[in-house]
Amino acid sequence: MTVSLSDITRAVESSYDGIWITDAIGTTLFINEAICRITRLKRENVVGLNMRTLVERGMFDVSATLLALEKQDVVTILQHVSTGVETIVTATPVFNTDGTIDKVISNVRDITELSALKEKLERAEARNLAYQNEIARLKSRLEEDGKLIAEDQTMQSVMRQAERIAAFETPVLLHGEPGSGRHRLARWIHDHSERRRQPFIKLGCGALPEERLERELFGSEEIDDTQGAARVRPGLLELARGGTLYLEDIAALPVAIQMKLANAFSCGVHYRHGGDKPVELDLRVLSSSTDDLDQQRRNGGIRNDLYYQVNVYRIDIPPLRRRRKDIPLLARQFLDQLAKRYGKKIGISTALLAKLRDAPWNGNIRELRNTMERLYVNSEGQTIVSGLSPAEGATHAAEGTPEEASLKRILEDTERRVLQQAYSRYETTYGVANALGISQTSAVRKARKYAIKVRQPGRPGVA
Ligand SMILES: Nc1ncnc2c1ncn2[C@@H]1O[C@H](COP(=O)(O)OP(=O)(O)OP(=O)(O)O)[C@@H](O)[C@H]1O
């Protein structure tokens, strides 16, 4: 059985792939039905036209036929048709017996759908990666932070407030001493809000110099000289889109930033540094302060407008010394976490737990956590029975007469506040030492005593 010319013509016409035939200079001799379907060109508008003309008219971005003619060889390229269709084209030169090109036959396959699927797959893979990261992050948070302890009555009433407010969009101000768990509670509120699947972004407001802070918070837009296009760097306000922004120590924000932030909150949009296009805000604001924010407002430490925007609902977190029932529970939890991390379970004696319960804990939970880590590292047996420093060992009952005790507390509170503010402003131990006229060693020691975090300049991030 032989194949007739009409069979071949029928086969070419019914081929799902497009077939495009030109002569030796690229003039179209024939296109099959599939080309009309793929490119939406009509035969009568194409046959007789040179490929160069079609490219010039913008019908295609490049021509595989012309490339094959130039190279005198088979060429395969991606070709975009003006209608938005993406094709893969293989152009094959057909040679005469004397080696000159007689015709070029091109196979054209529509890959628009394939590209869309590929893009979809890439997006799904990126999402998958983001989910995996989120799971890893949550897992490590669970391992690191354990349960949020709140057995003491004072803390239980705080948790009731947090539970009530979590479901609303209301801005919350968390007021408490450093290390008392303001950040932890902010995270808890976010995790129990409608926004829990979106980012939780923390900004240490006293952590960065003003200009850097502005860029971090609002983002920036700069013209890239090499490409002539704007290079956009989103700020934390954008990164928190759909989620929660936690402004730690809000009163430490420079006044100019406070003003910009207050404007953004009231208008619902902000402008990137160097940009003039408004960017929409979609976030819930939680903030914290160590000092009485109302006092700060009266002193001019925080602008009126910003104060009223962030202080819609205030939660006061008690210092650890006012929730002593939680101390043994926290101590045990920290030991469990250490055991998980280092693979060695170590207990603690009841007598030592009682001592911990009575200690002053001026640095609050953070100080307790650090103490437990030190006791764990130093422990030699199966149970920790001693190892507190004289300061930690000093019980609140042994703080002297009530007057002496309160004087001591007032002095310590004042010292802590001054240091806290100095660290917010000057960042480094050298800066603080210089500003307060104390030695750098003393600045380090006092930061440790009051569990003040000495911040490393760096990009604040998703917490
Ligand atoms: N209720 C709690 N139960 C268990 N751990 C807690 C609790 N509250 C705080 N912590 C832990 O105590 C440490 C200090 O808490 P956190 O960082 O939230 O304090 P903070 O008030 O934000 O202090 P700072 O502003 O100095 O960072 C963290 O390790 C945190 O996980």
The ligand as a MOL file (V3000), in Angstrom:
LIG
                    3D

  0  0  0     0  0            999 V3000
M  V30 BEGIN CTAB
M  V30 COUNTS 31 33 0 0 0
M  V30 BEGIN ATOM
M  V30 1 N 3.8730 33.3100 80.3470 0
M  V30 2 C 5.0330 32.8000 79.9140 0
M  V30 3 N 5.2360 31.4640 79.9680 0
M  V30 4 C 6.4000 30.9440 79.5480 0
M  V30 5 N 7.4400 31.6660 79.0930 0
M  V30 6 C 7.2920 33.0000 79.0200 0
M  V30 7 C 6.0740 33.6340 79.4140 0
M  V30 8 N 6.2130 34.9600 79.2350 0
M  V30 9 C 7.4590 35.1530 78.7600 0
M  V30 10 N 8.1070 33.9870 78.6120 0
M  V30 11 C 9.4820 33.8150 78.1410 0
M  V30 12 O 10.2820 34.7890 78.8310 0
M  V30 13 C 11.2330 35.3990 77.9880 0
M  V30 14 C 11.0070 36.9160 77.9730 0
M  V30 15 O 9.7390 37.1890 77.4080 0
M  V30 16 P 9.4970 38.3610 76.3460 0
M  V30 17 O 10.6260 38.4550 75.3800 0
M  V30 18 O 8.1350 38.1790 75.8180 0
M  V30 19 O 9.5460 39.6170 77.3040 0
M  V30 20 P 9.4070 41.1750 76.9630 0
M  V30 21 O 8.5850 41.7780 78.0230 0
M  V30 22 O 8.9630 41.3410 75.5580 0
M  V30 23 O 10.8750 41.6440 77.1670 0
M  V30 24 P 11.8600 42.4830 76.2250 0
M  V30 25 O 11.1340 43.6580 75.7520 0
M  V30 26 O 12.9900 42.7770 77.1140 0
M  V30 27 O 12.1740 41.5100 75.1020 0
M  V30 28 C 11.0550 34.7450 76.6320 0
M  V30 29 O 11.9840 33.6980 76.5380 0
M  V30 30 C 9.6310 34.1870 76.6760 0
M  V30 31 O 9.4770 33.0740 75.8170 0
M  V30 END ATOM
M  V30 BEGIN BOND
M  V30 1 1 1 2
M  V30 2 1 2 3
M  V30 3 2 2 7
M  V30 4 2 3 4
M  V30 5 1 4 5
M  V30 6 2 5 6
M  V30 7 1 6 7
M  V30 8 1 6 10
M  V30 9 1 7 8
M  V30 10 2 8 9
M  V30 11 1 9 10
M  V30 12 1 10 11
M  V30 13 1 11 12
M  V30 14 1 11 30
M  V30 15 1 12 13
M  V30 16 1 13 14
M  V30 17 1 13 28
M  V30 18 1 14 15
M  V30 19 1 15 16
M  V30 20 2 16 17
M  V30 21 1 16 18
M  V30 22 1 16 19
M  V30 23 1 19 20
M  V30 24 2 20 21
M  V30 25 1 20 22
M  V30 26 1 20 23
M  V30 27 1 23 24
M  V30 28 2 24 25
M  V30 29 1 24 26
M  V30 30 1 24 27
M  V30 31 1 28 29
M  V30 32 1 28 30
M  V30 33 1 30 31
M  V30 END BOND
M  V30 END CTAB
M  END
